[in-house]
Amino acid sequence: MSVRGAAGKRPVSPSDPTLIFNPVPPTRSFPLQSFGPGAATDFQPQSLQEIDEKAKTNPITYYGKEIVYPDMSESLNLSHQSTRRLLEEVERWEAFTWQNNNNNEKANYNPTWGFYVFITSYSETCLAQIPKAMKNWIRAVEGSLKYACRAAYADEALKRFKLDVILDELILANASEDRVREEFRSFIRGLDLYDPPEEPLGLAGYGESDFMVPPARNVACFILDENDISMLAELKFSEDPTQDFGDFERKKLRLIDGTWRRPQFSHKQYRGVRYCPIHSLGRIYQIITLDLNVLEDGFNA
């Protein structure tokens, strides 16, 4: 095959060869094990308008100390809250349905935010550590949500947060990043989120990414192996949040870009995976939902 036009580009290593003789089916379903406050089925989400009213009586805190911006208007003060911007994106999509469900707007109602998490290690030790690992991960994210933020926004964002863990030893044990990406795509495709009238099966653009629609949970997923789970399970939390932030910034997990397709040649080093600080999920969720191309283009989490 001619490589004309590939000047300046490097060959991209081939994908996992096992995908050839053991391909992933077009659609796949997995049982989910959900962790976090958003996993509760009985919580009542508040609208952003309600939270804004409550926030007006909340101080902005920085590691427990109140911050006052005397020269900043109240509306600008509120709009600069990073956790509020996350809630804006969650509220924007929570009642939106991509499906043609006879105008039933509640068919896909989901007031939560978070990510799917694929587990690729199944030793007895690893499985036993998963609950503690998820608890610690959620606690690390909680600290980030509350960073320099009004309590009303932080509390609501935490209440809506969950991690949906996917465990399937037969399919996922020792799975490569390429296989997890294809399994994730198969899973999202099976949810049939994109279903215009002319495509009743929701398989428009099969082989591409037309079915991967916002928010971020439908576009990217995390992959955890035994080392990742052990790291999370062994997290230490100090009384000084500033020390935790520095430590957590250096502890990163792999986020798999479900929309990435492997080219034959590329001048980019990007291979469909980003390493994300464990505490930055709120920021990551927000920016991916805003721009589905941000994973390939690069971002600061």
N, C-alpha and C positions, 0 to 999 in steps of 0.2 A: 504494500500500500504506500502511496506517495506521501511524503511528509512535507510537501510543498506548502508553504503558508504557516509552517510550524516553527519558523525561525524565532529564536528567543524563548521558545517554550520547551519545557522539559517533559519527557514521557511520564505519564502517570502510571504508577504501579497497578497491576490488574486487581480486580476485586477478589474477595474470598472465593477460591475455586470450588469450595463445597456447594456454593449456590448453583453451580451448573448441574451436578449430579444429585443434589438434594435441594431443589428449588423451594422457595416459599410460595404457598398458594396465593391466589389473588386476594382472598380475604381470610382473616383469621380472627377468632374471638378468644379472649383470655379472661379468666376470673380475676377480679381486682381485690387486693387487700389494701384498704385505705387507712391512712394515718393522718392525724391532725384534727384540729377543731372543725374544719370544714367537712369531715367525714360524718359528723352527726347529722341525723336526718330531721331533727326537730328544731333546729335553730331558725330564727326569723331574721333575715337580712334587713338592714335599714337602707333607705334610699340615701343617695349622696346629699340631697337637699336636707333631709333630717339630720344627717351627720354634721353638715355645715352649721346648722343652728346650734347643735350641741357643742361643736368645736369652738364657737365664739366665746364660750365660758371656760375653755381649757387653756392653760398656759402652754407655750412651746417649751419643751424641756431639752436639755443637752446633758445626758448622763445624770439625770435627776435634778439639774439646776435649771431654773426658769430663764428663758431668753426673752428679751423685750426689744422690739424693733419700733422705736417711737416715731420714726420718720416714714414708716411704710404703711400704706393704707390697709384696711382690714381685708379687702378683697384680694389685693396683691399678696398680702401675708398668707392667706389661705391657699392661693393658687400655687405658691412656692413650696408647698408641702409635698415631698416626694411620695409619701404613702397615699396622699390624696390623689395624686396623678395615677397611681396604680389602681385605686378604686374607681376612678373615671373610666379606665379601660375595662375593668371587670363589669361595671354597670352598663357600659356601652354594648357589651356582647351577651350579658347574662340572659336576656329575654329574646335575643335574636335567633331566628331559625333559618338555616340554609335550606331546609327541606321543604318540599311542596306538600305540606301536611294539611291540606284543606283549610289553610289560614289559621291553623291551630298554633298560636304563638307560644304556647306553653309546652309544645311537644319536645323541645330540646332545652327547656329552661334549666339553667345551671348557674346558681349565684356564687359559685366558688371559683378559686383560682389555684393553680399548682401545676405539677407535671406528672407524667407517667414515668415510672422508674423500673427498668428492666434489670433483673438479677441474673447474673451468669455463673455464680458459684454456689454449690449446693452441699458443701461439707456440713457435718453436724454442728461444728463450731460456728460456721457462718450463719446457718439458719437460726441458731439460738441467739445470735447477736442482732438480728434484724430489728426486733422491736426497740431495743436500746438505741441502735443506730438511728432509727427514724425519729425517736423521741429527742435525741441530741441534735439532729439536723434541724428539726422544727424549732428547737430552742435557739439555735444559732440564727435562724431566719427571724425569729421573734425579736431578737436584739437589734437586728438591722431595721426592722419595721418601726421600731420605737425610737430610732436614732433621730434626735432633734425634731420631734414630731408631736403634734397635738394628740392627746390620749384618745380622743374620739375616733380619729382616723386609724391609729395603730390598732386599737381594739377591734374595729370592724374588719380591717385587713387580716388580722390574725384569725378572727372568727370564721372567715371565708377560706382560709388556707388549708390545703390538703395535698398529700402525696399518694398517688395511686400506684401501689407496688404490684408488679407482674412477676409471678413465680411459676415457672414450668420447666422442671428439670429435663424432661425428655426433649424439649424444643430448644431451650436456652442455655443448657449447661455448656460452659466454655465457648459460648457464641462469640464470634468476632464482631467488631464494630459494624462491618458491612452487613452481617446477618441480622444484627439487632436493628439496623436501619430498615432493612427490608421487612422484618417482622413488625416493626412499628408502622410502616406504611401499609402493610396488609391489615393491621388492626384498625388504623384510622379509616382505611377504605371500607372496611366492614361496618363501621359506624354509619356509613352512608350519609354523611353530613351535607354533601353537596348534591342536590337533587332537583335540578331545573325540570320543568315539565317535559322538555324534549328528551331528557335522559332519565327515565323513571327508575333505572337501576342505580343511578348515582355513580356510574363508571366512566363518565366523560373524561377523555384524555388518559385512559388507563395506560400506565407506563410512564406517565408524566407526574404532575403534582396538582392537577386541578382539584382533586378531592381534599387536599390539605389546606384548610381554611382557618382563619383566625378564630379564637385567640391562640396564644403561644402553645398551649398544651396539645393542640392538634398539629403542630409543626415541628416540635423538637421534644426529645425525651432524654432522660438520664440513663446511663448504664453503670452498674455497680458490680465490681468483682469482690473477691474476698478481702483484698487489701483496702479497698474503699470502705467496705462495711466495718472492718476492724478499726479503721481510722475514725469513722463517725462514732462507733460505739465507745471508743476510748477518749473522746473529747473531754477536755477539762474546762470548767467555767470558773473564772476568777471573780472576785468581788469588784474588780476594776474593769468595766466594759471596754475601756480603751485598750487594755492589754488583750482582751479577747478579739477585738476587731483586727488588730495587727496579726495575730496568730491565724485567725480564720481567713484572712486575705491570702495567706500562703497555702492554705489547704484547699485544693481544687478537685472538682469532679468533672467527668466527661459528659458533655451535652452533645447528643447526636442530632445533626440537622437532617430531618426527614425529607427535605426538598432537594438536597444536594444529589446531583447525578454525576457519576465519574466520567470525566472527559478523557480522550485519548492523550491529549497534550494540554498543558496549562503553564502559564507563567506565574501562577499563584501557588503558594505553599499550602493553601487551604485544602483539606481533604474531608470536609464534612463533619468535623469535630471541633468543638471549642472547650477549653478548660475554664471552668467557672468557679469563683470563690464560693465556698459552701454557704455563706450567709447572704449572698446577693440575689437570691431567687426573685424577690419582689421587683428589683430593678431589671433583671433579665426578662422576666415575664412581660413587663410593661413595654420594653423597647422592641421585643420580638413581635408582640401583638401590633404595635404601631407600624412596623416595617418588617415584612417577612424576609427581606433580603439582607437584613442587618447581620445575620450570622456569617454569611460569606464575605460581606464587606468589612466586617470587624466591628467590635464595640468594646467600650470600657465598662465593665460591670462593677 
